């Protein structure tokens, strides 16, 4: 990300699971990344405006309220 816009960078990946992928090269400390559903990420365009949400992920108990 650059500001509030998505910027695509080449990265190298390591271990991959069903929902997670390890990034081994291509990111620097402090870089912000875009996360989301497969559909959202596949349709994301370069320089697209993105919403920054640095709140902690909700725990399963929090979602019941």
PQR file of N, CA, C, O and H, with PARSE charges and radii, in Angstrom:
ATOM      1  N   UNK A   1       0.837  -1.173   0.000 -0.4000 1.5000
ATOM      2  CA  UNK A   1       0.000   0.000   0.000 -0.0000 2.0000
ATOM      3  C   UNK A   1       0.879   1.231   0.000  0.5500 1.7000
ATOM      4  O   UNK A   1       1.978   1.240   0.555 -0.5500 1.4000
ATOM      5  N   UNK A   2       0.379   2.244  -0.621 -0.4000 1.5000
ATOM      6  CA  UNK A   2       1.027   3.540  -0.613 -0.0000 2.0000
ATOM      7  C   UNK A   2      -0.045   4.550  -0.242  0.5500 1.7000
ATOM      8  O   UNK A   2      -0.925   4.854  -1.047 -0.5500 1.4000
ATOM      9  H   UNK A   2      -0.513   2.237  -1.072  0.4000 1.0000
ATOM     10  N   UNK A   3       0.029   5.072   0.985 -0.4000 1.5000
ATOM     11  CA  UNK A   3      -1.051   5.932   1.451 -0.0000 2.0000
ATOM     12  C   UNK A   3      -2.296   5.101   1.640  0.5500 1.7000
ATOM     13  O   UNK A   3      -2.311   4.179   2.456 -0.5500 1.4000
ATOM     14  H   UNK A   3       0.743   4.825   1.639  0.4000 1.0000
ATOM     15  N   UNK A   4      -3.335   5.411   0.904 -0.4000 1.5000
ATOM     16  CA  UNK A   4      -4.576   4.634   0.967 -0.0000 2.0000
ATOM     17  C   UNK A   4      -4.871   3.974  -0.377  0.5500 1.7000
ATOM     18  O   UNK A   4      -6.027   3.709  -0.705 -0.5500 1.4000
ATOM     19  H   UNK A   4      -3.323   6.160   0.241  0.4000 1.0000
ATOM     20  N   UNK A   5      -3.818   3.710  -1.150 -0.4000 1.5000
ATOM     21  CA  UNK A   5      -3.978   3.072  -2.456 -0.0000 2.0000
ATOM     22  C   UNK A   5      -3.223   1.752  -2.500  0.5500 1.7000
ATOM     23  O   UNK A   5      -2.154   1.611  -1.906 -0.5500 1.4000
ATOM     24  H   UNK A   5      -2.878   3.925  -0.883  0.4000 1.0000
ATOM     25  N   UNK A   6      -3.794   0.790  -3.210 -0.4000 1.5000
ATOM     26  CA  UNK A   6      -3.164  -0.522  -3.362 -0.0000 2.0000
ATOM     27  C   UNK A   6      -2.040  -0.449  -4.383  0.5500 1.7000
ATOM     28  O   UNK A   6      -2.217   0.089  -5.476 -0.5500 1.4000
ATOM     29  H   UNK A   6      -4.663   0.904  -3.692  0.4000 1.0000
ATOM     30  N   UNK A   7      -0.885  -0.993  -4.023 -0.4000 1.5000
ATOM     31  CA  UNK A   7       0.270  -1.062  -4.919 -0.0000 2.0000
ATOM     32  C   UNK A   7       0.723  -2.519  -4.955  0.5500 1.7000
ATOM     33  O   UNK A   7       0.979  -3.114  -3.909 -0.5500 1.4000
ATOM     34  H   UNK A   7      -0.741  -1.430  -3.135  0.4000 1.0000
ATOM     35  N   UNK A   8       0.821  -3.089  -6.139 -0.4000 1.5000
ATOM     36  CA  UNK A   8       1.242  -4.477  -6.281 -0.0000 2.0000
ATOM     37  C   UNK A   8       2.758  -4.560  -6.292  0.5500 1.7000
ATOM     38  O   UNK A   8       3.416  -3.807  -7.010 -0.5500 1.4000
ATOM     39  H   UNK A   8       0.613  -2.605  -6.989  0.4000 1.0000
ATOM     40  N   UNK A   9       3.325  -5.483  -5.491 -0.4000 1.5000
ATOM     41  CA  UNK A   9       4.768  -5.712  -5.426 -0.0000 2.0000
ATOM     42  C   UNK A   9       5.026  -7.189  -5.627  0.5500 1.7000
ATOM     43  O   UNK A   9       4.287  -8.016  -5.093 -0.5500 1.4000
ATOM     44  H   UNK A   9       2.790  -6.095  -4.909  0.4000 1.0000
ATOM     45  N   UNK A  10       6.062  -7.551  -6.388 -0.4000 1.5000
ATOM     46  CA  UNK A  10       6.406  -8.971  -6.505 -0.0000 2.0000
ATOM     47  C   UNK A  10       6.975  -9.476  -5.177  0.5500 1.7000
ATOM     48  O   UNK A  10       7.777  -8.792  -4.541 -0.5500 1.4000
ATOM     49  H   UNK A  10       6.663  -6.879  -6.822  0.4000 1.0000
ATOM     50  N   UNK A  11       6.563 -10.653  -4.769 -0.4000 1.5000
ATOM     51  CA  UNK A  11       7.052 -11.275  -3.536 -0.0000 2.0000
ATOM     52  C   UNK A  11       7.380 -12.737  -3.807  0.5500 1.7000
ATOM     53  O   UNK A  11       6.929 -13.318  -4.795 -0.5500 1.4000
ATOM     54  H   UNK A  11       5.911 -11.209  -5.286  0.4000 1.0000
ATOM     55  N   UNK A  12       8.175 -13.321  -2.911 -0.4000 1.5000
ATOM     56  CA  UNK A  12       8.441 -14.756  -2.960 -0.0000 2.0000
ATOM     57  C   UNK A  12       7.688 -15.384  -1.803  0.5500 1.7000
ATOM     58  O   UNK A  12       7.636 -14.832  -0.704 -0.5500 1.4000
ATOM     59  H   UNK A  12       8.541 -12.850  -2.108  0.4000 1.0000
ATOM     60  N   UNK A  13       7.106 -16.547  -2.065 -0.4000 1.5000
ATOM     61  CA  UNK A  13       6.314 -17.212  -1.035 -0.0000 2.0000
ATOM     62  C   UNK A  13       6.982 -18.482  -0.560  0.5500 1.7000
ATOM     63  O   UNK A  13       7.805 -19.082  -1.251 -0.5500 1.4000
ATOM     64  H   UNK A  13       7.149 -16.995  -2.957  0.4000 1.0000
ATOM     65  N   UNK A  14       6.597 -18.875   0.651 -0.4000 1.5000
ATOM     66  CA  UNK A  14       7.119 -20.107   1.242 -0.0000 2.0000
ATOM     67  C   UNK A  14       5.975 -21.071   1.474  0.5500 1.7000
ATOM     68  O   UNK A  14       5.279 -21.465   0.538 -0.5500 1.4000
ATOM     69  H   UNK A  14       5.928 -18.388   1.213  0.4000 1.0000
ATOM     70  N   UNK A  15       5.788 -21.442   2.715 -0.4000 1.5000
ATOM     71  CA  UNK A  15       4.758 -22.409   3.093 -0.0000 2.0000
ATOM     72  C   UNK A  15       3.377 -21.826   2.822  0.5500 1.7000
ATOM     73  O   UNK A  15       3.121 -20.660   3.124 -0.5500 1.4000
ATOM     74  H   UNK A  15       6.353 -21.121   3.475  0.4000 1.0000
ATOM     75  N   UNK A  16       2.482 -22.640   2.250 -0.4000 1.5000
ATOM     76  CA  UNK A  16       1.116 -22.210   1.983 -0.0000 2.0000
ATOM     77  C   UNK A  16       0.143 -23.217   2.557  0.5500 1.7000
ATOM     78  O   UNK A  16       0.344 -24.427   2.456 -0.5500 1.4000
ATOM     79  H   UNK A  16       2.689 -23.587   2.005  0.4000 1.0000
ATOM     80  N   UNK A  17      -0.916 -22.698   3.162 -0.4000 1.5000
ATOM     81  CA  UNK A  17      -1.980 -23.539   3.687 -0.0000 2.0000
ATOM     82  C   UNK A  17      -3.272 -23.219   2.963  0.5500 1.7000
ATOM     83  O   UNK A  17      -3.261 -22.583   1.909 -0.5500 1.4000
ATOM     84  H   UNK A  17      -1.079 -21.715   3.244  0.4000 1.0000
ATOM     85  N   UNK A  18      -4.365 -23.652   3.518 -0.4000 1.5000
ATOM     86  CA  UNK A  18      -5.669 -23.422   2.899 -0.0000 2.0000
ATOM     87  C   UNK A  18      -6.007 -21.930   2.862  0.5500 1.7000
ATOM     88  O   UNK A  18      -6.543 -21.439   1.868 -0.5500 1.4000
ATOM     89  H   UNK A  18      -4.374 -24.169   4.374  0.4000 1.0000
ATOM     90  N   UNK A  19      -5.694 -21.209   3.943 -0.4000 1.5000
ATOM     91  CA  UNK A  19      -6.074 -19.793   4.015 -0.0000 2.0000
ATOM     92  C   UNK A  19      -4.900 -18.846   4.195  0.5500 1.7000
ATOM     93  O   UNK A  19      -5.095 -17.630   4.207 -0.5500 1.4000
ATOM     94  H   UNK A  19      -5.259 -21.607   4.750  0.4000 1.0000
ATOM     95  N   UNK A  20      -3.688 -19.364   4.337 -0.4000 1.5000
ATOM     96  CA  UNK A  20      -2.530 -18.511   4.620 -0.0000 2.0000
ATOM     97  C   UNK A  20      -1.378 -18.831   3.679  0.5500 1.7000
ATOM     98  O   UNK A  20      -1.222 -19.963   3.223 -0.5500 1.4000
ATOM     99  H   UNK A  20      -3.529 -20.351   4.327  0.4000 1.0000
ATOM    100  N   UNK A  21      -0.568 -17.802   3.396 -0.4000 1.5000
ATOM    101  CA  UNK A  21       0.632 -17.966   2.578 -0.0000 2.0000
ATOM    102  C   UNK A  21       1.764 -17.208   3.254  0.5500 1.7000
ATOM    103  O   UNK A  21       1.605 -16.044   3.619 -0.5500 1.4000
ATOM    104  H   UNK A  21      -0.694 -16.882   3.767  0.4000 1.0000
ATOM    105  N   UNK A  22       2.900 -17.863   3.420 -0.4000 1.5000
ATOM    106  CA  UNK A  22       4.076 -17.223   4.010 -0.0000 2.0000
ATOM    107  C   UNK A  22       4.779 -16.401   2.934  0.5500 1.7000
ATOM    108  O   UNK A  22       5.037 -16.905   1.841 -0.5500 1.4000
ATOM    109  H   UNK A  22       3.029 -18.809   3.124  0.4000 1.0000
ATOM    110  N   UNK A  23       5.089 -15.141   3.233 -0.4000 1.5000
ATOM    111  CA  UNK A  23       5.870 -14.284   2.337 -0.0000 2.0000
ATOM    112  C   UNK A  23       7.300 -14.303   2.850  0.5500 1.7000
ATOM    113  O   UNK A  23       7.555 -13.905   3.987 -0.5500 1.4000
ATOM    114  H   UNK A  23       4.879 -14.732   4.121  0.4000 1.0000
ATOM    115  N   UNK A  24       8.243 -14.764   2.022 -0.4000 1.5000
ATOM    116  CA  UNK A  24       9.627 -14.888   2.457 -0.0000 2.0000
ATOM    117  C   UNK A  24      10.511 -13.735   1.984  0.5500 1.7000
ATOM    118  O   UNK A  24      11.516 -13.429   2.627 -0.5500 1.4000
ATOM    119  H   UNK A  24       8.036 -15.088   1.099  0.4000 1.0000
ATOM    120  N   UNK A  25      10.160 -13.102   0.888 -0.4000 1.5000
ATOM    121  CA  UNK A  25      10.943 -11.972   0.366 -0.0000 2.0000
ATOM    122  C   UNK A  25      10.021 -11.000  -0.346  0.5500 1.7000
ATOM    123  O   UNK A  25       8.976 -11.384  -0.870 -0.5500 1.4000
ATOM    124  H   UNK A  25       9.344 -13.351   0.366  0.4000 1.0000
ATOM    125  N   UNK A  26      10.422  -9.734  -0.359 -0.4000 1.5000
ATOM    126  CA  UNK A  26       9.681  -8.728  -1.114 -0.0000 2.0000
ATOM    127  C   UNK A  26       8.974  -7.696  -0.263  0.5500 1.7000
ATOM    128  O   UNK A  26       8.491  -6.690  -0.783 -0.5500 1.4000
ATOM    129  H   UNK A  26      11.271  -9.422   0.067  0.4000 1.0000
ATOM    130  N   UNK A  27       8.905  -7.931   1.054 -0.4000 1.5000
ATOM    131  CA  UNK A  27       8.299  -6.958   1.956 -0.0000 2.0000
ATOM    132  C   UNK A  27       9.353  -6.443   2.922  0.5500 1.7000
ATOM    133  O   UNK A  27      10.315  -7.141   3.242 -0.5500 1.4000
ATOM    134  H   UNK A  27       9.297  -8.748   1.476  0.4000 1.0000
ATOM    135  N   UNK A  28       9.163  -5.221   3.378 -0.4000 1.5000
ATOM    136  CA  UNK A  28      10.060  -4.615   4.350 -0.0000 2.0000
ATOM    137  C   UNK A  28       9.315  -4.431   5.664  0.5500 1.7000
ATOM    138  O   UNK A  28       8.087  -4.360   5.689 -0.5500 1.4000
ATOM    139  H   UNK A  28       8.382  -4.653   3.118  0.4000 1.0000
ATOM    140  N   UNK A  29      10.073  -4.354   6.757 -0.4000 1.5000
ATOM    141  CA  UNK A  29       9.463  -4.090   8.067 -0.0000 2.0000
ATOM    142  C   UNK A  29       8.643  -2.812   7.974  0.5500 1.7000
ATOM    143  O   UNK A  29       9.109  -1.805   7.442 -0.5500 1.4000
ATOM    144  H   UNK A  29      11.072  -4.411   6.736  0.4000 1.0000
ATOM    145  N   UNK A  30       7.427  -2.855   8.490 -0.4000 1.5000
ATOM    146  CA  UNK A  30       6.561  -1.678   8.472 -0.0000 2.0000
ATOM    147  C   UNK A  30       5.663  -1.572   7.256  0.5500 1.7000
ATOM    148  O   UNK A  30       4.753  -0.743   7.241 -0.5500 1.4000
ATOM    149  H   UNK A  30       7.048  -3.673   8.922  0.4000 1.0000
ATOM    150  N   UNK A  31       5.895  -2.399   6.219 -0.4000 1.5000
ATOM    151  CA  UNK A  31       5.014  -2.379   5.048 -0.0000 2.0000
ATOM    152  C   UNK A  31       3.599  -2.781   5.473  0.5500 1.7000
ATOM    153  O   UNK A  31       3.432  -3.674   6.304 -0.5500 1.4000
ATOM    154  H   UNK A  31       6.635  -3.072   6.231  0.4000 1.0000
ATOM    155  N   UNK A  32       2.606  -2.140   4.920 -0.4000 1.5000
ATOM    156  CA  UNK A  32       1.220  -2.518   5.161 -0.0000 2.0000
ATOM    157  C   UNK A  32       0.770  -3.388   3.998  0.5500 1.7000
ATOM    158  O   UNK A  32       1.148  -3.152   2.850 -0.5500 1.4000
ATOM    159  H   UNK A  32       2.742  -1.414   4.246  0.4000 1.0000
ATOM    160  N   UNK A  33      -0.034  -4.389   4.300 -0.4000 1.5000
ATOM    161  CA  UNK A  33      -0.524  -5.283   3.261 -0.0000 2.0000
ATOM    162  C   UNK A  33      -2.041  -5.251   3.214  0.5500 1.7000
ATOM    163  O   UNK A  33      -2.701  -4.904   4.193 -0.5500 1.4000
ATOM    164  H   UNK A  33      -0.340  -4.581   5.232  0.4000 1.0000
ATOM    165  N   UNK A  34      -2.576  -5.614   2.075 -0.4000 1.5000
ATOM    166  CA  UNK A  34      -4.028  -5.691   1.894 -0.0000 2.0000
ATOM    167  C   UNK A  34      -4.440  -7.139   2.094  0.5500 1.7000
ATOM    168  O   UNK A  34      -3.850  -8.046   1.505 -0.5500 1.4000
ATOM    169  H   UNK A  34      -2.040  -5.896   1.279  0.4000 1.0000
ATOM    170  N   UNK A  35      -5.459  -7.357   2.930 -0.4000 1.5000
ATOM    171  CA  UNK A  35      -5.987  -8.702   3.132 -0.0000 2.0000
ATOM    172  C   UNK A  35      -7.477  -8.686   2.823  0.5500 1.7000
ATOM    173  O   UNK A  35      -8.125  -7.642   2.894 -0.5500 1.4000
ATOM    174  H   UNK A  35      -5.938  -6.620   3.408  0.4000 1.0000
ATOM    175  N   UNK A  36      -8.000  -9.826   2.489 -0.4000 1.5000
ATOM    176  CA  UNK A  36      -9.428  -9.912   2.213 -0.0000 2.0000
ATOM    177  C   UNK A  36      -9.778 -11.253   1.626  0.5500 1.7000
ATOM    178  O   UNK A  36      -8.943 -12.155   1.543 -0.5500 1.4000
ATOM    179  H   UNK A  36      -7.474 -10.675   2.432  0.4000 1.0000
ATOM    180  N   UNK A  37     -11.020 -11.372   1.221 -0.4000 1.5000
ATOM    181  CA  UNK A  37     -11.472 -12.619   0.616 -0.0000 2.0000
ATOM    182  C   UNK A  37     -10.801 -12.804  -0.744  0.5500 1.7000
ATOM    183  O   UNK A  37     -10.297 -11.851  -1.339 -0.5500 1.4000
ATOM    184  H   UNK A  37     -11.698 -10.640   1.289  0.4000 1.0000
ATOM    185  N   UNK A  38     -10.804 -14.038  -1.219 -0.4000 1.5000
ATOM    186  CA  UNK A  38     -10.225 -14.342  -2.530 -0.0000 2.0000
ATOM    187  C   UNK A  38     -10.868 -13.469  -3.610  0.5500 1.7000
ATOM    188  O   UNK A  38     -10.174 -12.899  -4.452 -0.5500 1.4000
ATOM    189  H   UNK A  38     -11.213 -14.812  -0.736  0.4000 1.0000
ATOM    190  N   UNK A  39     -12.190 -13.372  -3.580 -0.4000 1.5000
ATOM    191  CA  UNK A  39     -12.906 -12.595  -4.588 -0.0000 2.0000
ATOM    192  C   UNK A  39     -12.498 -11.120  -4.553  0.5500 1.7000
ATOM    193  O   UNK A  39     -12.280 -10.507  -5.598 -0.5500 1.4000
ATOM    194  H   UNK A  39     -12.754 -13.835  -2.896  0.4000 1.0000
ATOM    195  N   UNK A  40     -12.398 -10.560  -3.353 -0.4000 1.5000
ATOM    196  CA  UNK A  40     -12.024  -9.143  -3.225 -0.0000 2.0000
ATOM    197  C   UNK A  40     -10.613  -8.900  -3.742  0.5500 1.7000
ATOM    198  O   UNK A  40     -10.369  -7.914  -4.437 -0.5500 1.4000
ATOM    199  H   UNK A  40     -12.575 -11.058  -2.505  0.4000 1.0000
ATOM    200  N   UNK A  41      -9.686  -9.786  -3.412 -0.4000 1.5000
ATOM    201  CA  UNK A  41      -8.301  -9.599  -3.841 -0.0000 2.0000
ATOM    202  C   UNK A  41      -8.135  -9.822  -5.340  0.5500 1.7000
ATOM    203  O   UNK A  41      -7.330  -9.137  -5.971 -0.5500 1.4000
ATOM    204  H   UNK A  41      -9.884 -10.587  -2.847  0.4000 1.0000
ATOM    205  N   UNK A  42      -8.869 -10.752  -5.918 -0.4000 1.5000
ATOM    206  CA  UNK A  42      -8.773 -11.024  -7.355 -0.0000 2.0000
ATOM    207  C   UNK A  42      -9.297  -9.865  -8.190  0.5500 1.7000
ATOM    208  O   UNK A  42      -8.869  -9.688  -9.331 -0.5500 1.4000
ATOM    209  H   UNK A  42      -9.523 -11.308  -5.405  0.4000 1.0000
ATOM    210  N   UNK A  43     -10.215  -9.073  -7.647 -0.4000 1.5000
ATOM    211  CA  UNK A  43     -10.797  -7.966  -8.404 -0.0000 2.0000
ATOM    212  C   UNK A  43     -10.152  -6.627  -8.065  0.5500 1.7000
ATOM    213  O   UNK A  43     -10.528  -5.600  -8.630 -0.5500 1.4000
ATOM    214  H   UNK A  43     -10.563  -9.216  -6.720  0.4000 1.0000
ATOM    215  N   UNK A  44      -9.182  -6.627  -7.144 -0.4000 1.5000
ATOM    216  CA  UNK A  44      -8.499  -5.394  -6.752 -0.0000 2.0000
ATOM    217  C   UNK A  44      -7.624  -4.889  -7.900  0.5500 1.7000
ATOM    218  O   UNK A  44      -6.839  -5.652  -8.463 -0.5500 1.4000
ATOM    219  H   UNK A  44      -8.877  -7.461  -6.684  0.4000 1.0000
ATOM    220  N   UNK A  45      -7.752  -3.639  -8.238 -0.4000 1.5000
ATOM    221  CA  UNK A  45      -6.987  -3.038  -9.323 -0.0000 2.0000
ATOM    222  C   UNK A  45      -5.829  -2.215  -8.763  0.5500 1.7000
ATOM    223  O   UNK A  45      -5.938  -1.689  -7.656 -0.5500 1.4000
ATOM    224  H   UNK A  45      -8.390  -3.020  -7.780  0.4000 1.0000
ATOM    225  N   UNK A  46      -4.712  -2.088  -9.508 -0.4000 1.5000
ATOM    226  CA  UNK A  46      -3.602  -1.238  -9.059 -0.0000 2.0000
ATOM    227  C   UNK A  46      -4.080   0.187  -8.808  0.5500 1.7000
ATOM    228  O   UNK A  46      -4.881   0.735  -9.566 -0.5500 1.4000
ATOM    229  H   UNK A  46      -4.624  -2.515 -10.408  0.4000 1.0000
ATOM    230  N   UNK A  47      -3.573   0.769  -7.735 -0.4000 1.5000
ATOM    231  CA  UNK A  47      -3.897   2.140  -7.317 -0.0000 2.0000
ATOM    232  C   UNK A  47      -5.335   2.295  -6.836  0.5500 1.7000
ATOM    233  O   UNK A  47      -5.806   3.420  -6.666 -0.5500 1.4000
ATOM    234  H   UNK A  47      -2.922   0.323  -7.120  0.4000 1.0000
ATOM    235  N   UNK A  48      -6.044   1.181  -6.610 -0.4000 1.5000
ATOM    236  CA  UNK A  48      -7.414   1.259  -6.089 -0.0000 2.0000
ATOM    237  C   UNK A  48      -7.374   1.822  -4.680  0.5500 1.7000
ATOM    238  O   UNK A  48      -6.449   1.545  -3.916 -0.5500 1.4000
ATOM    239  H   UNK A  48      -5.660   0.267  -6.748  0.4000 1.0000
ATOM    240  N   UNK A  49      -8.370   2.605  -4.345 -0.4000 1.5000
ATOM    241  CA  UNK A  49      -8.498   3.158  -3.004 -0.0000 2.0000
ATOM    242  C   UNK A  49      -8.897   2.032  -2.053  0.5500 1.7000
ATOM    243  O   UNK A  49      -9.788   1.240  -2.361 -0.5500 1.4000
ATOM    244  H   UNK A  49      -9.121   2.830  -4.965  0.4000 1.0000
ATOM    245  N   UNK A  50      -8.235   1.963  -0.892 -0.4000 1.5000
ATOM    246  CA  UNK A  50      -8.543   0.936   0.095 -0.0000 2.0000
ATOM    247  C   UNK A  50      -8.792   1.578   1.452  0.5500 1.7000
ATOM    248  O   UNK A  50      -8.277   2.658   1.739 -0.5500 1.4000
ATOM    249  H   UNK A  50      -7.511   2.606  -0.642  0.4000 1.0000
ATOM    250  N   UNK A  51      -9.583   0.911   2.284 -0.4000 1.5000
ATOM    251  CA  UNK A  51      -9.881   1.381   3.630 -0.0000 2.0000
ATOM    252  C   UNK A  51      -8.869   0.762   4.587  0.5500 1.7000
ATOM    253  O   UNK A  51      -8.679  -0.454   4.582 -0.5500 1.4000
ATOM    254  H   UNK A  51     -10.002   0.034   2.050  0.4000 1.0000
ATOM    255  N   UNK A  52      -8.223   1.579   5.402 -0.4000 1.5000
ATOM    256  CA  UNK A  52      -7.264   1.088   6.387 -0.0000 2.0000
ATOM    257  C   UNK A  52      -8.011   0.809   7.684  0.5500 1.7000
ATOM    258  O   UNK A  52      -8.671   1.694   8.229 -0.5500 1.4000
ATOM    259  H   UNK A  52      -8.378   2.566   5.406  0.4000 1.0000
ATOM    260  N   UNK A  53      -7.907  -0.426   8.178 -0.4000 1.5000
ATOM    261  CA  UNK A  53      -8.555  -0.836   9.421 -0.0000 2.0000
ATOM    262  C   UNK A  53      -7.518  -1.557  10.261  0.5500 1.7000
ATOM    263  O   UNK A  53      -7.233  -2.732  10.031 -0.5500 1.4000
ATOM    264  H   UNK A  53      -7.371  -1.145   7.735  0.4000 1.0000
ATOM    265  N   UNK A  54      -6.955  -0.856  11.231 -0.4000 1.5000
ATOM    266  CA  UNK A  54      -5.915  -1.437  12.084 -0.0000 2.0000
ATOM    267  C   UNK A  54      -6.476  -1.969  13.400  0.5500 1.7000
ATOM    268  O   UNK A  54      -5.718  -2.205  14.340 -0.5500 1.4000
ATOM    269  H   UNK A  54      -7.187   0.099  11.417  0.4000 1.0000
ATOM    270  N   UNK A  55      -7.782  -2.160  13.479 -0.4000 1.5000
ATOM    271  CA  UNK A  55      -8.363  -2.703  14.710 -0.0000 2.0000
ATOM    272  C   UNK A  55      -7.996  -4.177  14.843  0.5500 1.7000
ATOM    273  O   UNK A  55      -7.744  -4.865  13.854 -0.5500 1.4000
ATOM    274  H   UNK A  55      -8.398  -1.968  12.715  0.4000 1.0000
ATOM    275  N   UNK A  56      -7.972  -4.643  16.087 -0.4000 1.5000
ATOM    276  CA  UNK A  56      -7.646  -6.045  16.345 -0.0000 2.0000
ATOM    277  C   UNK A  56      -8.760  -6.931  15.810  0.5500 1.7000
ATOM    278  O   UNK A  56      -9.933  -6.568  15.894 -0.5500 1.4000
ATOM    279  H   UNK A  56      -8.177  -4.084  16.890  0.4000 1.0000
ATOM    280  N   UNK A  57      -8.405  -8.089  15.260 -0.4000 1.5000
ATOM    281  CA  UNK A  57      -9.440  -9.017  14.783 -0.0000 2.0000
ATOM    282  C   UNK A  57     -10.356  -9.416  15.927  0.5500 1.7000
ATOM    283  O   UNK A  57      -9.918  -9.546  17.070 -0.5500 1.4000
ATOM    284  H   UNK A  57      -7.452  -8.384  15.192  0.4000 1.0000
ATOM    285  N   UNK A  58     -11.630  -9.610  15.612 -0.4000 1.5000
ATOM    286  CA  UNK A  58     -12.591 -10.017  16.635 -0.0000 2.0000
ATOM    287  C   UNK A  58     -12.380 -11.476  16.988  0.5500 1.7000
ATOM    288  O   UNK A  58     -12.076 -12.300  16.125 -0.5500 1.4000
ATOM    289  H   UNK A  58     -11.985  -9.504  14.683  0.4000 1.0000
ATOM    290  N   UNK A  59     -12.545 -11.786  18.262 -0.4000 1.5000
ATOM    291  CA  UNK A  59     -12.485 -13.158  18.736 -0.0000 2.0000
ATOM    292  C   UNK A  59     -13.862 -13.784  18.537  0.5500 1.7000
ATOM    293  O   UNK A  59     -14.858 -13.062  18.514 -0.5500 1.4000
ATOM    294  H   UNK A  59     -12.792 -11.117  18.963  0.4000 1.0000
ATOM    295  N   UNK A  60     -13.945 -15.092  18.396 -0.4000 1.5000
ATOM    296  CA  UNK A  60     -15.253 -15.743  18.201 -0.0000 2.0000
ATOM    297  C   UNK A  60     -16.269 -15.348  19.270  0.5500 1.7000
ATOM    298  O   UNK A  60     -17.452 -15.218  18.955 -0.5500 1.4000
ATOM    299  H   UNK A  60     -13.135 -15.679  18.415  0.4000 1.0000
ATOM    300  N   UNK A  61     -15.851 -15.151  20.530 -0.4000 1.5000
ATOM    301  CA  UNK A  61     -16.773 -14.755  21.599 -0.0000 2.0000
ATOM    302  C   UNK A  61     -17.332 -13.359  21.361  0.5500 1.7000
ATOM    303  O   UNK A  61     -18.480 -13.091  21.717 -0.5500 1.4000
ATOM    304  H   UNK A  61     -14.890 -15.257  20.786  0.4000 1.0000
ATOM    305  N   UNK A  62     -16.533 -12.447  20.755 -0.4000 1.5000
ATOM    306  CA  UNK A  62     -16.955 -11.069  20.502 -0.0000 2.0000
ATOM    307  C   UNK A  62     -18.045 -10.999  19.446  0.5500 1.7000
ATOM    308  O   UNK A  62     -18.883 -10.098  19.483 -0.5500 1.4000
ATOM    309  H   UNK A  62     -15.600 -12.665  20.466  0.4000 1.0000
ATOM    310  N   UNK A  63     -18.047 -11.938  18.503 -0.4000 1.5000
ATOM    311  CA  UNK A  63     -18.996 -11.888  17.392 -0.0000 2.0000
ATOM    312  C   UNK A  63     -20.405 -12.283  17.814  0.5500 1.7000
ATOM    313  O   UNK A  63     -21.362 -11.973  17.104 -0.5500 1.4000
ATOM    314  H   UNK A  63     -17.367 -12.670  18.473  0.4000 1.0000
ATOM    315  N   UNK A  64     -20.559 -12.965  18.960 -0.4000 1.5000
ATOM    316  CA  UNK A  64     -21.880 -13.387  19.426 -0.0000 2.0000
ATOM    317  C   UNK A  64     -22.684 -12.237  19.990  0.5500 1.7000
ATOM    318  O   UNK A  64     -23.910 -12.326  20.058 -0.5500 1.4000
ATOM    319  H   UNK A  64     -19.781 -13.217  19.536  0.4000 1.0000
ATOM    320  N   UNK A  65     -22.029 -11.152  20.398 -0.4000 1.5000
ATOM    321  CA  UNK A  65     -22.715 -10.021  21.022 -0.0000 2.0000
ATOM    322  C   UNK A  65     -23.554  -9.255  20.025  0.5500 1.7000
ATOM    323  O   UNK A  65     -24.199  -8.271  20.388 -0.5500 1.4000
ATOM    324  H   UNK A  65     -21.033 -11.080  20.343  0.4000 1.0000
TER
END
